[in-house]
Amino acid sequence: MSTSMIIVIVLFLVLMLLGFPVLYALGLPCLVWLAMNTRMPITILSQNMMAYLNSFTLLSLPGFMLVGRLMNTCGVTDRLFNLSMALVGKFRGGMAYANCVASALFASMSGSAIADAGGLGLVEMKMMKQAGYDPAYSAGVTAASSIIGPIIPPSAAMVLLGAISQISVASMFFGGIVPGILLCGSLCLQVFLVAHFTEKGKKMPCSPIPRKQALKTIPSSFPALLTFIIILGTILTGVCTTTEAAVVAVWYSIFLGFCYKKVTLKGLWETCKDTAEACGPLFIIMTSASMFSWIITREGLPQILTTLMTGIAESSSVMVVILICIVIFLIIGCFMDTTAAVILLAPIIMPIIKGLGVDPIYFGVLMVLSLMVGIITPPFGICLFVVSGVAKLPVRAVTIEAVKYIPAMLLTIALILLFPQLVLFIPNLFFG
């Protein structure tokens, strides 16, 4: 490894630890490298910055992000939470269970943890507070359950990973179904333990809904739940590509909003503007990260890591290599946004994994799940800040409650690590 590469990596780590925005932490080292390698034409910068953006699959990313925001705008969140209450409200701590179930249902439309935390989370925390739950506990459950969003399809993180690593996004979507359900179940298990084995939990109320009222929640929420079927159904039957399915889902969401009489032209414009404001920084970060990835690839870092990982696999097993990668993902997720982490790590890690004979669909889902744990992990857990702002609570109070659910997330990761077919069964069933 050259001196310039060592300087780039050290500068990147220093900037990240100092709290610089990811764009600058990735971009400034690239400029330093170019300054140290004067023979490299400056046009290489622009070419590589646009390389990742020239992807038809990547166009689905803003589409799925818009769907999630439209669902918040058109009042779907209330209906989903009411349906969840009808299913699990009768148990002690019912609203905490409903919080997890509603996040799983909303995940099938949004694909975003932030959309879950900031939209559905507002409804969940308000109702839990009215029912007498501790506000910090409500916020912690909301932050923890929000990570289901990028696991159950459609998933923005999987779209990004698929576009960068040339992996079938459709296969990863189907591969995320069972892990998403397992994650929801693990979080519900944690709620059960709190509700039955702690003093605070024993004071949690039951919130049963009368049968007639519960039955009414099904037809009111069913049209929204069709979004999941429309997205995966059109992809599975070959009617639409992933990008085209995102566009269909957008138009269906708009149609649904007008049917529910919740969306106006002004509201629709604000929602589109909000989506554009969210996508803009994301794509700018991608251009910076693509240049950073090109530099480390040109300097031979992937080859060094490949040799190292191959040696570990030969001396022990491939499972040890995967476990090492998971630990790295968990650590990086604490300090870097998931999107930036996927952009940075995918070009380095995925070729190594493919070379070791590991199924990229399985590893891709495992990678997204591991990185998502970081969004509720200090110091830079983004959903901690989102929920803190929505609930108007100190970040520290939300963090204390949210991190209690990390063991449930690690349990899900362990199950997937030990039983790859939990991810691969459905993709193999439909795609062979």
N, C-alpha and C positions, 0 to 999 in steps of 0.2 A: 504494500500500500504506500502511495506517494506521500510526501510531506504536505502537499496541498490538500489531499483527501483527509488527512488527520486534522488539519486546521479547520476544514469544513465541518467535520463531525463535532469537534470540540466547540466551535463557535455556535453550531446549532444547539447543542446541549446547554451551553451557557445562556443563550438567549431564551430558551424554553424555561430554564430554572429562574431566570430573572422576570418571567411573566410577560415577555413580549408576545404580541399577537402571532398566531401561527403563520400568517402570511409573511411577516418580517423574519420570523425565526427560520423559515425555509428559504426565503428569497435572498436575504443578505449574504448568507454563506455562498450562494450560487454566484453572486456578483464578485465576491472575494476570489472564488475559484477562477472566474473568467479573467480577473485582473492578474492572477498569478500564471495563467496560461495564455499569454498574449498571442500565440500563433492560432488559437481557436477563433474562427470568424464569429463576429457578434450576431450574425444572422441565425446561428445555431440556437440562440436563445429564443427568438420568436418562433422558430420552427417547432421546437420541443414544447413550448408553452401552449401551442395550439394542437399538439398531437392528440392529447386525451379528449379534447373537446370535439374532435371530428369523429363522433360516434353516434350512429343512429339509435343504438340502445340507450345511450345516455339521455336522449331526449325524453324518455319516460320519467326521468327523475323529477323535473318540475311538474309533470302531469300528476304523479302520485302525491306530491306535496300539496298541490292545489286541491285534490280530492279531499285530503284530510282537513284542510282549512274550510272547504265548502261544507263538509259535514258538521263542523263546529258552528258555522254560520246559519245553517238551515235547521238547527234545533234537534239534530239527531242525538246529541249527547244526552239530553234529558230522557229520551225514549229508551236508549240503551241502558241507562242506569236504572230506570224503572223496571225494565225487563229483568235485569240482574237481581234487583230486589225481590222480584216475584219468584225467582229461582232459589235464592239462598238467604233471603231476609229473615226467615223464621228461626235461624240458628243464632246462638249467642255470638255477638260480634258480627251480625248479619251484614251490616253496612261495610265492614272491612272486607268480608268475602265478596260483596257486590262490587266493591272498588276494583278488586283483581279481575273478576269476571267481566265487568264492563270494559276494562282496559283490553282484555283479550278480544272482545267483540269489536271494539273501536279499532283495534290493530288491523282487523281484516279490511279496513277502509283507508286508514291513514298512512301506515308504514313509518310513522315518525313518533319518537318518544316525546319530543317537545310539544307536538300538537296534542298528544294525550295529556301531558302534564299541564299545559296552559289552557286547554279547552275543556276536555272532560274533567280534568282535575278540579276546575273551579266549581262545577256542579257537585262533584263527589264531596269535596271538603265542606261546602256550604251545608249540604244535607246532613253530613256526619256531625257537624258542629251543632246544628239544630236538634239532633237526636241526643246530644249530651256527651259525645266523644271528645277526648282531649285533643285540642287543635294541633298540637305537635305530632301526636300519634297519627291523626288523619293525614297530615302533610307527609309524614314518613311513608305511610302505606301508599299514598298517591305517587310519590317519587319512585318508590320501588317498583310498583306495578307498571309504570310508564315504559320500562325497558322491554315489555312484551311487544310494544309497537313495532320495532324493527325486526322482530323475529318471525311473527306470523305475517304471511304475505298479504298485500304487497309491501316490500321493504325497500326503503330508499338506500340503505347501506348495502343490500344485496345487489341492487341495480348498479351501484357504483363499483362494487367488487367484480361483478360479472363483466362490466364494460372494460375495466382495466386489465383483468386477467384472462379475458376471452373464455369465460365460463358461461354455460347456459343459465341465464337469469331465470327462465321458466323452471328449470330443474331445481335451482336453489329455492325458488318460491315454494314449490311443493315439498322440498326437503325441510323447510322451516315450520311446517304445520305441526308435526308431532312435538318437536322441541318447544314450540310456543305453548302448546297445551300442557306439556310437562312443566314448563316454567310457571304457568298460571297455577297448576296444581301444587307446586312446591311453595309458592307464596301463600296459597290458601292453607297449606299445612302449617306454615309459620304462624298464620293468624289463629289457627286452631290451638296451637301450643300456647300462644299468648292468652287467648280467651279462656282456656281451661286450667292453666297452671301458673298464672300470675294474679296478684291482688288486683291490679288494674283491669286485667281481662275479665275477672269474675264480676266486675261491675258493669261490663258492657251490656247494652240492652239488646233484646231481640226486636226485630222490626218486621213482623209478619204482615203480609198483605192479604186481604180477603180474596177468596177464590175468584169471585166474579171480576173484581178489579184486576187481579193477576192475569186472568185470561184476556183482558182487554189490551194488555201490554204487548201481546204477540202480534196482532194485526197492525198495531201502530208502529212497531219497530221492524216488521218483516221487510218492507220495501228497502229500508236502509241496509239490512243484512244481505239483500240480493246483490249488493255491490261486490261482495267477496265472490259470489258465484259467477257474476258477469266477468270479472277480471280473470279468474282461473279457468272458467268454462271456455271463454273465447280463445285463451292461449292453448288449452288442452286440445280443443277440437281443430286447431289450426286456422280458425277464422281470422284471428288477429295475432300479430307479433306482440311482444311485451309493450313496445312503444304505442302501438295502435290500441291495445287494451287500456292503456292509461288514458288515451284521448276519449275512448268510449266511456270510461268511468267518470271522466270530467263532465261530459255532456249529461250522463245519467244523474250525477250529483246536482247539476244545475236544474235539471227537470224536477228532481226530488224537492229541491229548495222552493221552487215555484208552487209545486203541489202542496207543500206544507205551509205555504204563504209566509215564509220566513225570509225569503231573499228578494231584495229589490235591486234595481239596476245600479243604484249607488252602492249598496252593500256588496254586490258582485264585483264592482270596480275596486272597492277597498280590499276585497279578498284577493283579487288578482294582483293588486299592487303589493300586498303583504307577501304573497308568494314570490313575486319578482325580487323584493327586497331580501328575502331569505335565500333565494337561489344565486343572486349576484355575488355575495361574498364567497359562497360555496364554490362557484366556478372560478373565481379569482384565485382561491386557495389551490384549486386543482392545477391551474397553470403554473403556479409557483412550485407545487410539489412534483409536477411532472419533470420540471427542469432538475430539481434536486435528485429525483430518481435516476434521470439520465446520467447525471454526473457520477453518482456512486456506482452505477452499472459500468460506465466507461472506465472507472478506476479499478474495477475488478473485485469490488466488495462482495457481490453475489457469488462469485467463484470461490472466494475465500470461505464464505459461509457454507457453500455447498460441500466443499471438502471437509469442513469441520463437522457438519451434520451427517455426512455420509460415514465418517469415522465413528461417530457416536452410534449411528444405526447399526454398523457392522459389529461394534464391540458390545452393544447391549441389544436394543431393538428400536424399531421405528416408533413404537409407542412412547419411548423415552423422548424422542425428538419432538413428537407432538406435544407431550407434556411440557417440555421446555418452551415451546412456542406459546402455549397457553399462559404460562407464567409471564412470559415477555408481554403478551397482549394485556394481561391483567395489570401489569405495572405501567405500561405505556398509556393504557386507558385512564389512569389516574392523573396524567399530566397533559394529555392531548385530546382534542375533540375527535370523536369516532370517525368522522368524515376524513379529517386530515390523516389520521392513523391508517385508515384503509388505503388512501392514496399513496402514502409513504411506504407502507409495508408490503402491499400486494405485489408490486413489481419485483421485490427482493425475495419474499418468502414463497410465493406460489410456484415459481419455477423449481425451487428446491424440493417442495412437497411433491410436485408432479414427477420429478426425477426419482424420488424415493418410492414411487408407486402408490402413493396415498390418493384416494379419490378426491378430486378437487371440490366436488359438491359437498361432500361430508366435511372436509376441512374448512371450506368457505363458511358454512353455517356455524361451525364451531368457532371460527375466528370472529365472526360478527357478534355471536353471543358473548364471547369472552371480553371483547372490547366494550360491549354495551354496559358491562358491570361498572365501568369507569364513570358513567354519567351520574352515578349516585355516590361516587367515591371522592373524598376530598383529596387534593385542594381545588381541583378544577371541575368537579362534577356539575355539568351544566344544568341538569334537571333539579339539582338542589337549589340553584339560584332562581330558576323559573318558578318552582313551587313556593319558594320563600317569598318571592314577589307577589304571587297570586294570593297566598295565605296571609301575607303581611306579618311574617314571623322571622326571627333571626335565622340566618343560614345555619348557625350552630345547632339550634333546636331541631331543625329539619334533619340535619345530618345525623344527629344522635339516634333518631328514630329510624331513619332510612337504612343505615348501615347494619341494623339488626337483621335485615333481610338478605344480606350477602351470603350467609350460609345456605339459604334456600337456592340461590342462584348457582352457587358452587356445586350443590347437589345435582342440579340439572346438567351442568357441564360434565360432572363425573359420570352420570348415566350415559350421556352421549359419547363420551370418551370410551367407555367400556362396551357400549352396544351401538356400533356405527349404523346398524340397520334401522335404528330409530329415526335416522335422517334419510337413509337411502331407500327404505322400503317403498314409499309412495313414488319417488322419482323413477325407480326401477320398474314399478308396476305400470306406470303410464308411458315412460320413454324407453324402457329396456336398458 
